[in-house]
Amino acid sequence: MNELTEENLRLSTAERQATTQNGELQQRVTELEDDLAAARTSLRRMIRDENRPQPAP
């Protein structure tokens, strides 16, 4: 019975660690998605500015 208790404790600890790591990774994904959206917006703005006719000198 002691072996089962120890294994249960080990698995519970591993599950908590995996849950914590999952939360951290989900946060990182959200940050990277936000960065990607900002980069895309910036790139669109740059392309739009380059395609505007330039005023005559």
C-alpha positions, 0 to 999 in steps of 0.5 A: 500500500505504501508504494501506491501512496508514494506513486500517487504523490509522485503523479500528483506532483507531476500533474501540478507541475505540468498544469503550472507549465501549461499555464506559463506556456499558454501565457507565452503563446498569448504574448507571441500572438499579440507580438505577431499581430502588432508586427503584421499591423506595422508591416501593413502600415509600412506597405500602405505608406510606401504605396502612397503617391509622393508629392511632387517636388 
